[in-house]
Amino acid sequence: MIGIIDYGMGNLFSVSSALQRLEVPYLISDSIEELQQVDGLILPGVGAFPDAMKRLKELGLDGFITDRVKEGTPLLGICLGMQLLFEHSKENEESKGLGLLQGSVERIPQMELQGEILKVPHMGWNRLDFQQLSPLTINVQEDYVYFVHSFYVNGMKKEDLIASATYGVRVPAVVGRENVMGMQFHPEKSGKLGIQLLQNFTTIAQKGLR
């Protein structure tokens, strides 16, 4: 079973609907007791990094997530949820993240490209560029996925980057180290490619391929 972490800042319906289509059992909860029983965790996220970390701390979920990761439980962060996996963010104010991966969350710089100013937030379809093999990308080919974000991860370890996209800067799009994984885009809104990535994560969780 997959546990979708409900801390009041995630698009729970779209993620749960995707798991329903995949016929994967799931629960949505903010209860540590309930989430302790699942095989894998999904940390969604929409909104501001500082607010998200505050909510996780208030619910005691920050320590719970860290402990489950140390135990080997697969964790997938989506959009803001992926950014929360990193050390800190410069959004609004300097904020510490979960610190499960090395890197800093920074605002996408405004720049001109081919005579046009890139819009921030970045909303739209961009192509993935795979950087290395991963259990998360088995049976997946490079294609377009759907992004909605104003911030990206900078300064991460090269060996943690699975796939990137380009939007003025190189945007880490799929990241992972051992049982910690993340996607900057919305896989549940990214067609067949996104659904296959979610399917691969649930397979990792259900089979214990850590």
N, C-alpha and C positions, 0 to 999 in steps of 0.2 A: 504493500500500500504506500501511496505517496501522500505526504503531508504538505499542504499549502499553508504557509505561515500567514495568519491574519493579524496584522498589527495596525490596521486601519489606513494603510497607504498603498494598497495594491489593487490592480484590476483583476479581482478574484474570479469574476464571471467568465472572462475570456480564456483564462488559463484552465479553469475547471471544465469549461465546455470542450476544450481541446483534448483533455484527458478522457472525457466522456466519449468523444469520437474514437479515441484509441482503445476504448474499453479497458482503461486502467483504473483500478480502484483508488480512491483518494478520499481525503477528508480535509476540511477547511477549519482551522482552529487557532486560537491564541493560547490554548491550554498546554502547558509543558507536559502535564501528565498524559494527555492524548497524543501529542506529537512525539512523545518518547517511544510510542509503539510502532511508528512507521519505518519503512525500509529506506526511504529517501525523502529529502526535504526540498521544497521549492520556495525561494524567497522572492516574491514579486516586488514591484515598487513603482509608484508614480508620485512625483512631488519633489520636495527639497530634502537634500541629504541630512542637514542638521535636525530637521523635524523627524525624519525617519529613525535616526539613531536615538533620539530622545524617546520615541515611542517604544523601540525595542528594549531600551534600558528600563523604562517604567514597568514593562511587562516581564522583565527578567529574561527576555528572549535572547539578548546579546550573549550572555554567558552560556545559556542553553545551547545555542547554535555552535559556539566555539567548542563546547564539550562534546557535542555529537560528532563534529568533524574530527576531533582527536580520537574518538572511538571508531572512526572509519565510515560513518554514515555519509553517503553521497549527498551533496548539496548543490543546487542550481540556483544562481541569482539571475533574475531577469530585469533588464533596463536599470532603474535605480537600484534594484536588488543586486545587480552585478557590481555596481559602483560601491555599494556598502561592503563588499568583500575586501576592499583595499584599505590601506593604512589611514588615509585622511583625505579630506576634501577642502577645497577653497571656495565652496559655494556659500555665499553670504558671509560666512565667518569660518575660520579654521576649525574643522571638526574632525575628531578621530572616528575611523571606521572600525570594522571588525578585525582588521589586520591579518586576514587569512592569506592575502596575496600582497606582494610589494607593489607600491605605486600610489600616485596622487591623482585625485579627481579635479580637473581644471576646466574652465569654460572654453568652449570652442572659439578660437580667435576669429574676429571678423576680418575678412580679407577679400580681395578682388581676384577673381579667377576667370580668365577669358572674357574680360570686359564686364563681368557681372559681380556684384557683391553677394557673397554667400550668405544666405539667410540663417540666422540663429534665433530660435531653435531650428535644428535640422529635422525636417519632416519629409520622409519620402523613401524611395526604394534605392538601395545601393548594393553593388555587387560584392560578394565576399571574395577574398583572396586568401586561400589556405596557406598557412605558414609551416605547418607540421601535421603529422598524423596524430589522431586521437580516437579513443573509443567513442567519443561523442560525434565524430564525423564519419563513422562507418556507413557505407552505402549512400553517401551524400556527395553531390557534385556542386562545384562552384556555381552560384546563381544569385539572384537578387533577394534581399530581405528588407523588411520594413522598419525604419528607425523613427523615433520621436525623442529627441534629446537636445539639450544645450551644453552638456558637459561630457568630457571624455577622459579616459585614463591615460596619464602620462608617466613615464619613468618606470614602467613595469619591466619585469625580467623577460628577456627574449624567449627563454624556455617555457614561459607560461602563456605565450601568445599562440593560439591555435589558428585563428583567422582574423583578418583585418579588413577594413573598408577605407575608402579615401573620401574625405570631405574637407578639402583644403589641407588638413593634416591627416596623418594615418590614425584611424580610429580603431582601437582594439575592439573587435566585434564578438569573438568567441575566445574565452580564456579558460585556463584550467591547469591545476596541478594536483595530481593524485585524485582525491575524491571531492575537491573543490572546483566547481565549474561555473561559468557565467556567460550570458549573452547580452550584449548591449541593446540589441534590437528586440522586437517582439516576435518570438517564434510562432506564437499562436495566431499571428496575423500575417505570416510570411509564406502562405501557400504550402505546397508539398514539401519544400525544403525545410521550412520551419517545423512542420509536423514530424518530419523524419528525425530532426534533431531532438525534439521532445521524446519521440519514441525511443531513440538511442539512450537518452538519459534514464527513462523508466526501465529499460532493459538492464542498464548498469546497476540501478538500485535493486531491482527484483532478483537479479542473479548474483549480486554481491561482487561484481567485477570492480574491485577498488584498487 
